[in-house]
């Protein structure tokens, strides 16, 4: 996000803390610079894995 620096992060953290929430820490060894230029290049985006019945396998959450 453009112009979203350390001060902005601190402000978000303070606001979240006031709501009883917090940001999740990155896993050890995670280097965000390795994923910066890969956003949107996932070849599986927009595809759905099919189950044995040949459909997407989404569970219904509402009863009619």
Secondary structure, DSSP 8 states (H G I E B T S, - for coil): -TT--HHHHHHHHHHHHHTT-------TT--GGGTGGGTT--TTTT-----TTSS---------
